[in-house]
Amino acid sequence: MRRYEEGAWLLSHVDREETHAVSVIINLDQENVSSDWMVEIYDHGGRLHEIPMQPGEIIYYESAKSLHGRMTPLSSGKYTNIFSHYRPIGDPEWFLKPNPVDTPLPIIDIDEAFQQSEMNCINKDNNEDISKQCSFVITDDYEIQKKNWIKNTMPYLSPKNEKIINSNDLFRYWKKVNKVDDIDEIDVEVNE
């Protein structure tokens, strides 16, 4: 269990592969918190998703693959979470093996994934109501249709359009959300 207080933040990171295939955050309590303290998770395409939590809510995520943290400081009050981590039983090298054959591919390219989804939707049996089969509303406007698909498929995709490709992007985002302008670089010592 961890309790965070006003000003707390958590640098984005990934967890240990040997022990953290899937992790869970359970928000236990919030005291005098004036605004949502978003969990920030980057998907396989490097896109930021910001997820609000209320007491009793749970988030599951791939903590050894997905960069995650809370780079924006807690604005006020206290925030208490409990965490749990899972990996396949008896297989600490699970992450070195290929995914099972039927594993869905991660959404790396939004346009490509939408087009595939749209084709799957259009190719369904024409005797059925297509709008009930698809995760988005069918319209004549491609961009509106794509926007609806993104909203339904990735509901917490951040409107900030932040994308992390490398450590410089991560540093830039940290400076932005912490309103730090007077630091150009950080000296980091790497232990090998």
Salt bridges, closest charged atoms under 4 A:
ASP15 OD1 - HIS13 NE2 3.21
ASP15 OD2 - HIS68 NE2 3.38
GLU31 OE2 - ARG3 NH2 2.74
ASP43 OD2 - ARG47 NE 3.02
ASP43 OD2 - HIS49 NE2 2.79
GLU50 OE2 - LYS160 NZ 2.82
GLU62 OE1 - HIS44 NE2 3.00
ASP91 OD2 - LYS97 NZ 2.84
ASP111 OD1 - LYS146 NZ 2.43
GLU162 OE1 - ARG172 NH1 3.14
GLU162 OE2 - LYS176 NZ 2.54
